């Protein structure tokens, strides 16, 4: 092979390599763009609440197969499920994301909701709660849960109709599980404290228009919550634009029918299809 042929061969190989890289990047971009437009459900909750087990359970083809034990997720699990569960003939793919439960990931969670999924594509949020008294009564457990709920609602309640939440109260089969109404009351009480602390923070205030604000972002959050919770009133989940439902179940005992029905209602009755 003479020098000219070697040069031509090198140029040809270089061109093929460029085309291959372009093809891979282009298809990757299309894949990410397609994923970002897919209607999505988000699963969140505290560590060890059972949310990752629920994620794999929902993805399981055989709904009668009990989920195996899982390790708390350190990064998001991202996949697809076919909905509605109750009617295979009209099923369509929906994205489902299981996000790590630690509060230190809150900033990344907000970025996921606002930039990756986007509020328009977010069809519902499943907040998994461990109902066992040993878990609920742990120091700061309720406070940490409500901090996360507050941060998310501060984004989703900006939409005209909010975004629906399913509070999947897990492990209700355990003898020491707290009743749902008790868990709801604890969450509302803690939420009320967080909201009013935010509205009445020193140097900013929430209800006084003449008070100085720390930032436009903080001011927007305070204005939102001052509208949701009128002055001198206590927070209730019924005040929110999104529909907040508390439903019992147990992932390990395969008792998730109420939760599956919630998914089906979102996609069939609320325009999710």
Secondary structure as a PSIPRED ss2 file (coil, helix, strand):
# PSIPRED VFORMAT (PSIPRED V4.0)

   1 X C   1.000  0.000  0.000
   2 X C   1.000  0.000  0.000
   3 X H   0.000  1.000  0.000
   4 X H   0.000  1.000  0.000
   5 X H   0.000  1.000  0.000
   6 X H   0.000  1.000  0.000
   7 X H   0.000  1.000  0.000
   8 X H   0.000  1.000  0.000
   9 X H   0.000  1.000  0.000
  10 X H   0.000  1.000  0.000
  11 X H   0.000  1.000  0.000
  12 X H   0.000  1.000  0.000
  13 X H   0.000  1.000  0.000
  14 X H   0.000  1.000  0.000
  15 X H   0.000  1.000  0.000
  16 X H   0.000  1.000  0.000
  17 X H   0.000  1.000  0.000
  18 X H   0.000  1.000  0.000
  19 X H   0.000  1.000  0.000
  20 X H   0.000  1.000  0.000
  21 X H   0.000  1.000  0.000
  22 X H   0.000  1.000  0.000
  23 X H   0.000  1.000  0.000
  24 X H   0.000  1.000  0.000
  25 X H   0.000  1.000  0.000
  26 X H   0.000  1.000  0.000
  27 X H   0.000  1.000  0.000
  28 X H   0.000  1.000  0.000
  29 X H   0.000  1.000  0.000
  30 X H   0.000  1.000  0.000
  31 X H   0.000  1.000  0.000
  32 X H   0.000  1.000  0.000
  33 X H   0.000  1.000  0.000
  34 X H   0.000  1.000  0.000
  35 X H   0.000  1.000  0.000
  36 X H   0.000  1.000  0.000
  37 X C   1.000  0.000  0.000
  38 X C   1.000  0.000  0.000
  39 X C   1.000  0.000  0.000
  40 X E   0.000  0.000  1.000
  41 X E   0.000  0.000  1.000
  42 X E   0.000  0.000  1.000
  43 X E   0.000  0.000  1.000
  44 X E   0.000  0.000  1.000
  45 X E   0.000  0.000  1.000
  46 X C   1.000  0.000  0.000
  47 X C   1.000  0.000  0.000
  48 X C   1.000  0.000  0.000
  49 X C   1.000  0.000  0.000
  50 X C   1.000  0.000  0.000
  51 X H   0.000  1.000  0.000
  52 X H   0.000  1.000  0.000
  53 X H   0.000  1.000  0.000
  54 X H   0.000  1.000  0.000
  55 X H   0.000  1.000  0.000
  56 X H   0.000  1.000  0.000
  57 X H   0.000  1.000  0.000
  58 X H   0.000  1.000  0.000
  59 X H   0.000  1.000  0.000
  60 X C   1.000  0.000  0.000
  61 X C   1.000  0.000  0.000
  62 X C   1.000  0.000  0.000
  63 X C   1.000  0.000  0.000
  64 X C   1.000  0.000  0.000
  65 X C   1.000  0.000  0.000
  66 X C   1.000  0.000  0.000
  67 X C   1.000  0.000  0.000
  68 X C   1.000  0.000  0.000
  69 X C   1.000  0.000  0.000
  70 X C   1.000  0.000  0.000
  71 X C   1.000  0.000  0.000
  72 X C   1.000  0.000  0.000
  73 X C   1.000  0.000  0.000
  74 X C   1.000  0.000  0.000
  75 X C   1.000  0.000  0.000
  76 X C   1.000  0.000  0.000
  77 X E   0.000  0.000  1.000
  78 X E   0.000  0.000  1.000
  79 X E   0.000  0.000  1.000
  80 X E   0.000  0.000  1.000
  81 X E   0.000  0.000  1.000
  82 X E   0.000  0.000  1.000
  83 X E   0.000  0.000  1.000
  84 X C   1.000  0.000  0.000
  85 X C   1.000  0.000  0.000
  86 X C   1.000  0.000  0.000
  87 X C   1.000  0.000  0.000
  88 X H   0.000  1.000  0.000
  89 X H   0.000  1.000  0.000
  90 X H   0.000  1.000  0.000
  91 X C   1.000  0.000  0.000
  92 X E   0.000  0.000  1.000
  93 X E   0.000  0.000  1.000
  94 X E   0.000  0.000  1.000
  95 X E   0.000  0.000  1.000
  96 X E   0.000  0.000  1.000
  97 X E   0.000  0.000  1.000
  98 X E   0.000  0.000  1.000
  99 X C   1.000  0.000  0.000
 100 X C   1.000  0.000  0.000
 101 X C   1.000  0.000  0.000
 102 X C   1.000  0.000  0.000
 103 X H   0.000  1.000  0.000
 104 X H   0.000  1.000  0.000
 105 X H   0.000  1.000  0.000
 106 X H   0.000  1.000  0.000
 107 X H   0.000  1.000  0.000
 108 X H   0.000  1.000  0.000
 109 X H   0.000  1.000  0.000
 110 X H   0.000  1.000  0.000
 111 X H   0.000  1.000  0.000
 112 X H   0.000  1.000  0.000
 113 X H   0.000  1.000  0.000
 114 X H   0.000  1.000  0.000
 115 X H   0.000  1.000  0.000
 116 X H   0.000  1.000  0.000
 117 X H   0.000  1.000  0.000
 118 X C   1.000  0.000  0.000
 119 X H   0.000  1.000  0.000
 120 X H   0.000  1.000  0.000
 121 X H   0.000  1.000  0.000
 122 X E   0.000  0.000  1.000
 123 X E   0.000  0.000  1.000
 124 X E   0.000  0.000  1.000
 125 X E   0.000  0.000  1.000
 126 X E   0.000  0.000  1.000
 127 X E   0.000  0.000  1.000
 128 X E   0.000  0.000  1.000
 129 X E   0.000  0.000  1.000
 130 X E   0.000  0.000  1.000
 131 X C   1.000  0.000  0.000
 132 X E   0.000  0.000  1.000
 133 X H   0.000  1.000  0.000
 134 X H   0.000  1.000  0.000
 135 X H   0.000  1.000  0.000
 136 X H   0.000  1.000  0.000
 137 X C   1.000  0.000  0.000
 138 X C   1.000  0.000  0.000
 139 X C   1.000  0.000  0.000
 140 X C   1.000  0.000  0.000
 141 X H   0.000  1.000  0.000
 142 X H   0.000  1.000  0.000
 143 X H   0.000  1.000  0.000
 144 X H   0.000  1.000  0.000
 145 X H   0.000  1.000  0.000
 146 X H   0.000  1.000  0.000
 147 X H   0.000  1.000  0.000
 148 X H   0.000  1.000  0.000
 149 X H   0.000  1.000  0.000
 150 X H   0.000  1.000  0.000
 151 X H   0.000  1.000  0.000
 152 X H   0.000  1.000  0.000
 153 X H   0.000  1.000  0.000
 154 X H   0.000  1.000  0.000
 155 X H   0.000  1.000  0.000
 156 X H   0.000  1.000  0.000
 157 X C   1.000  0.000  0.000
 158 X C   1.000  0.000  0.000
 159 X C   1.000  0.000  0.000
 160 X C   1.000  0.000  0.000
 161 X C   1.000  0.000  0.000
 162 X C   1.000  0.000  0.000
 163 X C   1.000  0.000  0.000
 164 X C   1.000  0.000  0.000
 165 X E   0.000  0.000  1.000
 166 X E   0.000  0.000  1.000
 167 X E   0.000  0.000  1.000
 168 X E   0.000  0.000  1.000
 169 X E   0.000  0.000  1.000
 170 X E   0.000  0.000  1.000
 171 X C   1.000  0.000  0.000
 172 X C   1.000  0.000  0.000
 173 X C   1.000  0.000  0.000
 174 X C   1.000  0.000  0.000
 175 X C   1.000  0.000  0.000
 176 X C   1.000  0.000  0.000
 177 X E   0.000  0.000  1.000
 178 X C   1.000  0.000  0.000
 179 X C   1.000  0.000  0.000
 180 X H   0.000  1.000  0.000
 181 X H   0.000  1.000  0.000
 182 X H   0.000  1.000  0.000
 183 X H   0.000  1.000  0.000
 184 X H   0.000  1.000  0.000
 185 X H   0.000  1.000  0.000
 186 X H   0.000  1.000  0.000
 187 X H   0.000  1.000  0.000
 188 X H   0.000  1.000  0.000
 189 X H   0.000  1.000  0.000
 190 X H   0.000  1.000  0.000
 191 X H   0.000  1.000  0.000
 192 X H   0.000  1.000  0.000
 193 X H   0.000  1.000  0.000
 194 X H   0.000  1.000  0.000
 195 X H   0.000  1.000  0.000
 196 X H   0.000  1.000  0.000
 197 X H   0.000  1.000  0.000
 198 X H   0.000  1.000  0.000
 199 X H   0.000  1.000  0.000
 200 X C   1.000  0.000  0.000
 201 X C   1.000  0.000  0.000
 202 X C   1.000  0.000  0.000
 203 X C   1.000  0.000  0.000
 204 X C   1.000  0.000  0.000
 205 X C   1.000  0.000  0.000
 206 X C   1.000  0.000  0.000
 207 X C   1.000  0.000  0.000
 208 X C   1.000  0.000  0.000
 209 X C   1.000  0.000  0.000
 210 X C   1.000  0.000  0.000
 211 X C   1.000  0.000  0.000
 212 X C   1.000  0.000  0.000
 213 X C   1.000  0.000  0.000
 214 X C   1.000  0.000  0.000
 215 X C   1.000  0.000  0.000
 216 X H   0.000  1.000  0.000
 217 X H   0.000  1.000  0.000
 218 X H   0.000  1.000  0.000
 219 X H   0.000  1.000  0.000
 220 X H   0.000  1.000  0.000
 221 X H   0.000  1.000  0.000
 222 X H   0.000  1.000  0.000
 223 X H   0.000  1.000  0.000
 224 X H   0.000  1.000  0.000
 225 X H   0.000  1.000  0.000
 226 X H   0.000  1.000  0.000
 227 X H   0.000  1.000  0.000
 228 X H   0.000  1.000  0.000
 229 X C   1.000  0.000  0.000
 230 X C   1.000  0.000  0.000
 231 X C   1.000  0.000  0.000
 232 X C   1.000  0.000  0.000
 233 X C   1.000  0.000  0.000
 234 X C   1.000  0.000  0.000
 235 X C   1.000  0.000  0.000
 236 X C   1.000  0.000  0.000
 237 X H   0.000  1.000  0.000
 238 X H   0.000  1.000  0.000
 239 X H   0.000  1.000  0.000
 240 X C   1.000  0.000  0.000
 241 X C   1.000  0.000  0.000
 242 X C   1.000  0.000  0.000
 243 X C   1.000  0.000  0.000
 244 X E   0.000  0.000  1.000
 245 X E   0.000  0.000  1.000
 246 X E   0.000  0.000  1.000
 247 X E   0.000  0.000  1.000
 248 X E   0.000  0.000  1.000
 249 X C   1.000  0.000  0.000
 250 X E   0.000  0.000  1.000
 251 X C   1.000  0.000  0.000
 252 X C   1.000  0.000  0.000
 253 X C   1.000  0.000  0.000
 254 X C   1.000  0.000  0.000
 255 X E   0.000  0.000  1.000
 256 X C   1.000  0.000  0.000
 257 X H   0.000  1.000  0.000
 258 X H   0.000  1.000  0.000
 259 X H   0.000  1.000  0.000
 260 X H   0.000  1.000  0.000
 261 X H   0.000  1.000  0.000
 262 X H   0.000  1.000  0.000
 263 X H   0.000  1.000  0.000
 264 X H   0.000  1.000  0.000
 265 X H   0.000  1.000  0.000
 266 X H   0.000  1.000  0.000
 267 X H   0.000  1.000  0.000
 268 X H   0.000  1.000  0.000
 269 X C   1.000  0.000  0.000
 270 X C   1.000  0.000  0.000
 271 X C   1.000  0.000  0.000
 272 X C   1.000  0.000  0.000
 273 X C   1.000  0.000  0.000
